[in-house]
Amino acid sequence: MTSDDSRRPDSADDDFRMPPIAGLVIYQARIDPAVDDERRAAILDHIAGLGVTAIELIPCAPPEVPEGQYVPAHVSLERAFGGLESLRRIVTGAHSRGLAVIVDVAYQRRLPFVTAPPDIGSDEVRGHIVREAVRWLRDTHVDGLRHDMAPYTDLVDAAGLDRSAGWRLIREMNQAIREEYGDVVLIAYDRHGNAQVTSMDESGALFHAQWDLLFVHPIREAINGLQPMADVRDAIGSSFGDTFSRVIYTEADELTGAVADKTVDPVDWESSKRVTLGIGLVLTSPGIPMLLQGQEVLSHGTICESRWRETAAQPGIADLVRDLVRLRRNWNDTTRGLSGHGLDVFHCNEDARVVAWRRWADGGPGDDVVVMANFSATALDSYRIGMPDDGPWRLRFSSDASSYSPLFGGHPTTDVYAELVPRDGQPAATDVSIGPYSLVVFSQDR
C-alpha cells in the first residue's frame, strides 16, 4: 500500500491521504448514522484526540437482504449505515480530522432469504461483483475494507462448487482494487491464520493484513493468569511473513458483542490493571494495533451511546491510551522502533511472569525501544534485565502511573542506567522497578 498515488476520480473535495500501513492505529467504532451533526462531531473529535489514525466502522444495523435476490455486499453495507449519503458524512468528518475509514464487508448468502447464490464460477458474474466493489470505493471515498472471508465466501454452495471459486473471487477483487487505488488497505478477518491470505504470489489472496488470532487469545489468557509466558513471547513474535501483515488486539466487537454486560465493567483495581496491560501490549507489539471503542473509558467493549457521557469518570485512561499511541507513532522522535520491523523477545521468566522485548527500525538512540511487562499481581522493586546498549535509558511510559487512575498505585518506576554487563543475550543490563500487572517503555535520547 502506498499513500501518494491513485487518487479517486471524484475526490476533488476530499484531499485526505491514507497513512502508510506502518502508521495505522485502528479504532473499531460504532457511529449511529442517525446521530445529529453536533454529536457526530463530538464523537469524531474524541476519537481523533486519542491519536489513532483510522476508524473501522461497525455497522449499526444488520445489512438488509431482500428475499429472493442477491444484493452485493457493498450495497447491503450502505443500508447498514443508513445509506450512501449517511456513510459519506461520517467519512468526510473523519477525513477532516485526519482519520482514515475502514468498513466491514462480507460476501455471504443469508439463508433463507437467498435461495440461489450467484454463479461465481462464471467470469461474467465475478466481473460484475468486482466492478461493483471498485465503484463503491470510488463513490464513498472509504480508505479500506475489512473483508469477512467466511471461508472463502459463503456465496459458494459447498455442495455444488469448490471453494476455490470463492478464493478466486476475493483475489480478483483485491487485485482490481490494488490496481485502481494504491492507497486502499485490504484487511481480512479469517479464523484460519493462513499465510496465503496476505501473500502476493500466485496462490495469495492479496490482502495487506489479516486479524491475528495467534495474538489475541494467548495474550488475553496470559493476562488472566491462564497461559505461560512462553505463549506471550510467541504471540508477540507471531507473523504472517511481514511485521504489518497482521492486525493485533485484545478487544474487538466480534469478541464482546455490540453491547457488553455492564455488570462486568472493569471498575475494580485488578480488572482495570489487566485491561490497561492488554492495551499496552497491543500498542507496543509488532503489527497493526487495533482498539475497541470504550477501552479508553474501561467499558470492556460496551459501546452504547451512554458510555460516551461517562468519559469524565475515567479521564486518565484516555490519557494512557493517548500516551501509548503517541509512543507507537514516534510522536516525540524517541520511539521510532515501535513502528519498525525489528523484534527480539529477549527475556521470558515463567516464575516471575515477566517478559521483555526490544523493538527497532534501524537501531540506536531514539530508535531502540525496550518494553517490559509484568503479568503478576506482585510489584518488582529491582528486577534485572538485559539492554541493547549501555548508558541512560529514559522511562517513556508506565501503565501504573497514578495520574491514569486513582485506582493505580503509582509504583516508583524511573529512568535507569545500563552497564556493559551481558545479560539475556544483550550487551548491557540494568535493574528495573515495575508495578503489578504493568507495562513500562524505555528508550534513549538521540
N, C-alpha and C positions, 0 to 999 in steps of 0.2 A: 504494500500500500504506500502510496506517495501522497503528498499534500500540496503539490504545485502544478497539477495538470488536470485535464479532463473536466473542465467546468461544465455545469449543467446548461443546456441551451437556453433556458428561460429564467436564469437565475440572476439577471442584472440587478434585481432589487435585494439580493442576498449575497454579500461578498464574504461570508463566513468561510474559513479554511479549516478543514479537518486536521487535527493534530496528528503527528506521526504516531504509528502504533505503539512505539515505546513510551509515548507521552499520554496514553489513555489511562484515565482513572474513572471507572464507570460507577454510576449511582442508579440503582434499579428503583424506579418510582412509578406510582400510580397517580395520575393527574386527571381529575374529573373534567371531561371536555365541556361540561355544562357550567363550570365554575365561572364566576364573573371575572372581568379583566383585572380588577384590583387584587383579588385573591390569587389568581394565577400568577400575577407578577410577584406577589409576596413569596409564593412557593418557589418560583424560579430564582428569586433573589437569595433565598435561604440556601438552595442547592449550590448556586454559584459561589456563595460565600464560604462554602466548605473547601473550595479549591479544586473540586473534581473537574474533569474535562469533558465528560459525556454523560447523558442520561439514557438509560434503557427503559423505555416506556412499557409499562404493564397495561394491557387493555383493561378498561373499566367495566366492560361487559363482554359476555361470550360472543364471538363473531356469529352473525346470523347466517343461516344457510337455508334458503327456500327449498321446499320439498320438491323432489323430482328433477333437480338440475344441479350441476356442479358450478360453484362460484369460485373464481380464482382467489387464492389466499390473500392477495393484496387488497382486492375489492372487499372481501369479507372483513379484513382488518380495518379498513376505513370505517365500516359500520360500527365496529367495536369502539372506535374513538369518536363516534358521533358524526362521521362524515369527513370528507376531504378538507373542507374549509376549517373545521374544528381542529383537525390534526395540524394543518398548516399554521394556525395561530400559535399552537404550542411550539412548533418547530421554529417559527420566526422569533418568538420570545426567547427561546433557548439560544438561538444563534446570536441574538443581540447581546447576550451575556457571556459569550464565548463558550457555549456548551454545544457539543455535537449531540445528535439524537439518533439512537438506535432503536429499532422496533422489532417485535417478535412476529415471525410468520410461520405458518405450518401448512403444508400441502397434505391435507388429510381428508378422507371421507368422514362424514359424521352420520353414521348409521343411526336410525333407519331412514334418515332424510334423503340420502343419496343412494339410490339403488343401483346405478350404473356409473361407475367411475370412468373418467376419460381414458381412452386407449393411449397411454403414454409410450407404448411401443411404436406408435406412429410418429414419424418425423414431423408431420404437419401439426399434430396435437402438441408435441413438445415445443415446437417452434412458436406456437401461439402462446403457450404459458410463459416461455422465456421473454417474448416481446412484451407481454403484459407486465412482467416484473421490471423490465427496463423502463417502460413507460411510467410505471407507478413511481419509481425513484425520481424520474425527471419532474413529475407533477408535484410531489410532496417535498422535495429537497431534503429528505432524511439522509443521514450520513452513514448508516449501517443497518444490517439485518442480523438478527439472531434467529437462526433457522432451526426449528424443531425437526430433526431428521426422521424421527418416528419410524425406525429404521426400515427402509431408507425412503420413505414417504408412503403413507397409508393409501395413497391413490392407487397403489399397486394391489391388485387382488391376488393374494398369496396362493390361492387355489388354482389360478389360471395363468399367472405371469410371473416370471422370475424377478426377484427383487433387484437384479442388476439394472432393470429398466428405470427404477426409481433413482438409483445411483447415477445413471446416465443423465436423467433429467436435472438433477442437482448440479452435476458437473457442468453441463451445458449452460445452465442458468448462471452459475458463478463465473464461468469463462466470459459470457456475454457482458455481465456487469463489470468485470475487471477491465475488459476492452473499452467499454463505454465510459466508465467512471473510475479513474485511477485512484480516487480519494474515498471510496466507499469501503468500509470494513465489513467483512463477512465472518460471522461467528456461528459456530454450530453448537447446538445442545444435543448431545448424543451420549448415551449411557455406556457405550462400548469402549471408549478410550482408544479408538483405532487411529494409529498414526497416519493412515491413509486419508483421514478426514482433512488434515491440514497439509497433505503432501501436494507438491506441484508437479510431480511426474505423471506419466500417462495413466497411472492407477488411482491418482488422488482426486479428492472432491473439490480442491482449490479453495478451501476456506483459509482465512488468515489465522484463526484461532478456534479453539473449542473449550467448553467448560471442562475443568479437570476434577473428576470425581475422586482421583487418587490424592487430591489435596484436601478437599472439604471434609470427608468423613474421618480420615485418620486424625486430622487436626481437632475436629470437634470432640472426638472420643478422647484424645490425649488431654485436652483442656479439662474434661470431666474426670480425668484420672483413670481412664479405662484402656489406654494404649501406651506402649513403651516409647521411650524417646527415640529409639531406632526408627520407629514408624514416622515420627515427626521429622527426623533427618531425611528419610526417603521422600516424604511428602513435600518438603521444602525444595528438594532437588528433582522432583518429578518433571518430565519434559516430553513433548511430542516431537522433539527434534530441534526446537528453537526456543529461546527464552520467552518470547512473546507469542508463542503458538498456543498458549493456554490462558484461560480466564480462571482466577482463583478467588475464593470467597469462603466465608463461614456461615453467612446467612443469605438466603435467596427466597423469593416468593414461592418458588417450587418446593421449598423445604417447609416453610411456615404456614403457607396458605394466605389468602387475601386478608383475613382478619384474625390475628392471634388471640388466644385467651388472655385477657388482661390479668387474670389471677396469677399468671406465671411471669409477669413482667419482672425483669431482674432489678428490683429496687433494693435488695439487700447487698451487703458487702461482698460476699463470695460470688454471687451471680454477676454483679457489676464488674468485679475484677476479671472474671472469666470472659465476659463479653469483650471487654477492652483489650485483654490479651489476644483474643482472636482477631480483633481489628488490627492490632499491631502486627501480627503475623502476616495478615493479608497484604498490608501496605509495605512490608519490608522483604517479602519473599519474591523470587523471580516469577514473572508472569504479568498479565494484565489484571490489576486488582479491581474487585467489584464490591461495593457496599449496598446494603438494602435500606431503603427508606425507613427511618425510625431508629436505626442503630445509634445514631448520634444523639438520641434522646433516651437511649436504653429502653426502647419499647419492644425489643425482642421480636421485631418483624411486624408489629402492629402498625398498619399504615392507614388506618381510618383517619378521617379529617380531624377529629377531636384531638389527636395526638399532636398536631402541629401547634395547637394552642398551649401545649404543656412544655414547650421547649425551655421556658424560663425555669422550670423545676430542676432541670439538669443542664444549665448552660455550659458548664465546664466540659462535658463530654463532647459537645460540638467543637470546643476548642481543642480537645485531644485529637479528634478526627482531623481538624484543620491543620494542626501542627504536623501530624503524620503525613498528610497529603503533601504538605509543603516540602517535607524531607524527601518524600518519594519523587517529587518533581524538581528537586535540587533548587529550591526557591532562593536560597542564600549562597549558592555556589560552594557548598561544603559537603554535599552528599550525592555527588554525581553517580557514584557506584550503584545506588538503588535503582537507577534506570539503565544500568549496564547489563552485559551478558555474563559477567564473571560471578562464580559462586563457589565457595568452599565451606561446607559444614564441617568445621574442624574440631568441634567439641561436642560430645554427647555422653552425658552422665546419667545412667539409669537410676542410681541410688538417690542422687540429689534432685533428679528430674530437671536438669538444666541442659539447654542446647545453645550453642553459639556458632555464628557463621559470618563469613566475610563476603561482601558484595563489592564489585568494582567494574569499571568500564575500561580505563587504561591503567589504573593503579596510581598510588602516590597520594600526597596530601590533598585534601579537598575532593578526592575521588574514592579512595578506600573507605569503606564503611564496615564497622563491626557491630553486629546485633547479638544481644544475649537475652534469652527468655527463660524465666523461672516458672515451671509448671506446678510448683508445690505451694502449699499454704504457709511455708516457712520462709521468713526473710533470711538472707545470707549477707553477713556483715563483711566478710573478707574472703571472696571466692576467686581462686587463681585460674586465669585462662591465658591462652596464647594470644599474641597480637602480631599483625603483619609487619610492624616496624616499631622501632623504639621512639622515645620522646613523649611529649604530652599528647594526650587524646582527650578531646573535648566532649563532654556529655551534651548531646543534642536533644535527647528526649528520655523521659522516664514516665512510664504509664502510671506509676504510683504517686505522682505529684499531687499534693493535697489541693492544688488550685483547680484540678479537674473535677473533684467531687469531695464534699465534706465527709464521705464515707471512707476515702482513701487515707492511708496512714502517713503519706509523705516520707517514705523511707529515705534516709540521707545518702543518696547516690550523687557522686561528684565526678569532676574531671579526674583522670588517672594519668600516671606516668609509667610508661613501659620501659623495661630494661632489656638489654640484649642477652636474655637467657632463654634458650629454645624451649618451647612447650607446645604441645598439641600440633606439632608439625609446623609451627610458626617460629620465626627467628627471635621473637621477643615475648615478654609475658608481663602481666600486671595483676593486681588484686582489684576486684570489682565488688561493690556493695549494691545489692539489689533487693527490692521488696518482694512480697509474696505475689504469686500469680501476676508477674510483671514482666515488662519488656523494656530494655534500655538500648539506646543507639549512641555510638561513639564515632567520631571522625577527627581528622587532624586539620588544622588551619592550613591554607595554602601558603 
